[in-house]
Amino acid sequence: MRAAKTFGSFINDAFPLIKEQFMEEKGLEVESGKDICTYIGWQERGRKVKRGETAVKVEGKKLYSVPLFNQGAPVLDEKGRQRFTKLEKGWCLFHIEQTEDLTLSK
């Protein structure tokens, strides 16, 4: 759930950048957040990315909280709470025109 919340925040925060990058790299117009998603996100929506399509990698400028891990184990503070850091977040996104309905591909 946390990843979905971060993704939604990223789309809202970086929407002008996303629109610009899709137009530059793919010539595709993004009108709303419903026009774009990740590879797995499209599968969850009942669509699949067409063979040969490549993602547009969008790096946001805003910092997001990310939990710290050391060799797979969470890093805890002196009170036993998990520690977090702030990092820039990036996503590999596909436009809806780069996808097709899963039922059409079977």
Secondary structure as the mmCIF struct_conf table of DSSP 4:
data_model
#
loop_
_struct_conf.conf_type_id
_struct_conf.id
_struct_conf.beg_label_comp_id
_struct_conf.beg_label_asym_id
_struct_conf.beg_label_seq_id
_struct_conf.end_label_comp_id
_struct_conf.end_label_asym_id
_struct_conf.end_label_seq_id
HELX_RH_AL_P HELX_RH_AL_P1 ARG A 2 LYS A 26
BEND BEND1 SER A 32 SER A 32
HELX_RH_3T_P HELX_RH_3T_P1 GLY A 33 ASP A 35
STRN STRN1 ILE A 36 CYS A 37
HELX_RH_AL_P HELX_RH_AL_P2 TYR A 39 GLU A 44
TURN_TY1_P TURN_TY1_P1 ARG A 45 GLY A 46
STRN STRN2 ARG A 47 VAL A 49
HELX_LH_PP_P HELX_LH_PP_P1 LYS A 50 LYS A 50
TURN_TY1_P TURN_TY1_P2 ARG A 51 GLY A 52
HELX_LH_PP_P HELX_LH_PP_P2 ALA A 55 ALA A 55
STRN STRN3 VAL A 56 PRO A 67
STRN STRN4 PHE A 69 ASN A 70
TURN_TY1_P TURN_TY1_P3 GLN A 71 GLY A 72
STRN STRN5 ALA A 73 PRO A 74
HELX_LH_PP_P HELX_LH_PP_P3 VAL A 75 VAL A 75
STRN STRN6 LEU A 76 LEU A 76
TURN_TY1_P TURN_TY1_P4 GLU A 78 LYS A 79
BEND BEND2 GLY A 80 GLY A 80
HELX_LH_PP_P HELX_LH_PP_P4 ARG A 81 ARG A 81
STRN STRN7 GLN A 82 GLN A 82
HELX_LH_PP_P HELX_LH_PP_P5 ARG A 83 ARG A 83
STRN STRN8 PHE A 84 HIS A 95
HELX_RH_3T_P HELX_RH_3T_P2 ILE A 96 GLN A 98
STRN STRN9 THR A 99 ASP A 101
HELX_RH_3T_P HELX_RH_3T_P3 LEU A 102 SER A 105
#
